[in-house]
Structures are given as structure tokens and as C-alpha cells.
């Protein structure tokens, strides 16, 4: 991730109002409402590419492994140098993996 991208990201946490807004958003989730949808994504039986950052301190690799186990036929790649924003942390590798995944689906 570039220095400028990091600067832009942190603007959302620049003052108390913005930090409290993020906290309120995260705390507002009613995750019980998601229970009826458990397993629905897997029932679509579509190819899935899961790219995960090994350094993600918010959502660890165990979560990626759970998604992979629940999505039959999915592909999981853990990007060793990436965190929560894997696409920003390893953009070339992530893009290459996606292009390869899609190319194998259309050929």
C-alpha cells in the first residue's frame, strides 16, 4: 500500500467525530438478522476465489479457512505480506491471481 493511500485512509479517523462515527457504525450491526442467510452463498454453487491477508488483525486466516470449507470448490490463497486490505497491500499479486482464476473459467 502506498504512503498516499495510507494518508487517504486515515482521513476517516482524523478527529473525534469521525472516529466515533466509525465506532457507531461497527456497533450498530445486528448480526442475528444474518442468521436466515447462513449457507445461502454456498447454495449458489458458483466458483469462488478467496484472497486473504495473512497479516489481517481484524479477520484472521481461520475465517478464510471457514469460508473456504463452506464454499465447495472454492480456491483460497493467503497473501503473506497483506493485511485486511489485501488488494491494496499486494495489488499486483492479487490482480494476477484474479486474472488467472477468471481465465480458467472462460477457457
C-alpha positions in Angstrom: 0.0 0.0 0.0 1.4 3.4 -0.9 2.1 6.1 1.6 -0.5 8.3 -0.1 -3.2 5.6 0.2 -2.5 5.3 3.9 -2.8 9.0 4.3 -6.1 9.0 2.5 -7.4 6.0 4.5 -6.6 7.7 7.9 -8.5 10.8 7.0 -11.6 9.0 8.0 -10.2 8.8 11.6 -8.8 12.3 11.7 -11.0 13.7 14.6 -13.3 12.5 17.4 -16.4 12.9 15.3 -15.1 10.7 12.5 -13.7 8.1 15.0 -17.0 8.0 16.9 -18.9 7.6 13.6 -16.9 4.5 12.7 -17.3 3.1 16.1 -21.1 3.7 16.0 -21.3 2.0 12.6 -19.4 -1.1 13.8 -21.5 -1.4 16.9 -24.8 -0.9 15.0 -24.7 -4.3 13.3 -27.5 -6.6 14.2 -25.8 -9.9 13.2 -28.7 -12.0 14.3 -30.5 -10.7 11.2 -28.0 -12.5 9.1 -28.8 -16.0 10.5 -31.5 -16.8 8.0 -28.9 -16.4 5.2 -26.5 -18.9 6.7 -25.3 -21.2 3.9 -27.0 -19.3 1.1 -23.8 -18.2 -0.6 -22.7 -21.9 -0.8 -26.0 -22.9 -2.2 -25.3 -20.9 -5.3 -22.6 -23.4 -6.2 -20.5 -20.8 -8.1 -16.8 -20.7 -8.4 -15.2 -18.6 -5.7 -11.7 -17.1 -5.2 -10.9 -16.2 -1.7 -7.9 -13.9 -1.3 -6.9 -13.2 2.3 -4.2 -11.3 4.0 -2.1 -13.3 6.5 -1.4 -10.2 8.5 -5.1 -9.3 8.9 -5.6 -8.5 12.5 -9.3 -7.9 12.1 -10.3 -11.1 10.4 -7.8 -13.8 10.8 -6.9 -16.6 8.4 -9.2 -19.0 10.4 -12.1 -17.0 8.9 -10.7 -17.5 5.4 -10.4 -21.2 6.1 -14.0 -21.3 7.3 -15.3 -19.6 4.1 -13.2 -22.0 2.0 -14.6 -25.0 3.8 -18.2 -23.8 3.4 -17.8 -22.8 -0.3 -17.4 -26.1 -2.1 -14.9 -25.9 -4.9 -13.6 -22.5 -3.8 -9.9 -21.6 -4.1 -8.1 -20.0 -1.1 -4.9 -18.0 -1.4 -3.4 -16.4 1.7 -1.2 -13.4 0.8 1.7 -13.5 3.3 2.5 -9.8 3.1 -1.1 -8.5 3.1 -3.3 -7.4 5.9 -7.0 -6.6 5.9 -6.8 -4.6 2.7 -5.1 -7.4 0.7 -5.9 -5.8 -2.7 -4.1 -2.6 -1.6 -1.2 -4.4 0.1 -0.3 -6.8 -2.7 -2.1 -5.3 -5.8 0.0 -7.0 -8.5 -0.2 -10.4 -6.9 -4.0 -10.1 -6.2 -4.7 -8.9 -9.7 -2.7 -11.8 -11.2 -4.5 -14.4 -9.1 -7.9 -12.9 -10.1 -7.0 -12.9 -13.8 -5.7 -16.5 -13.6 -8.9 -17.5 -11.8 -11.1 -15.9 -14.4 -9.1 -17.2 -17.4 -9.5 -20.7 -16.2 -13.3 -20.2 -16.0 -13.7 -18.9 -19.6 -11.3 -21.1 -21.5 
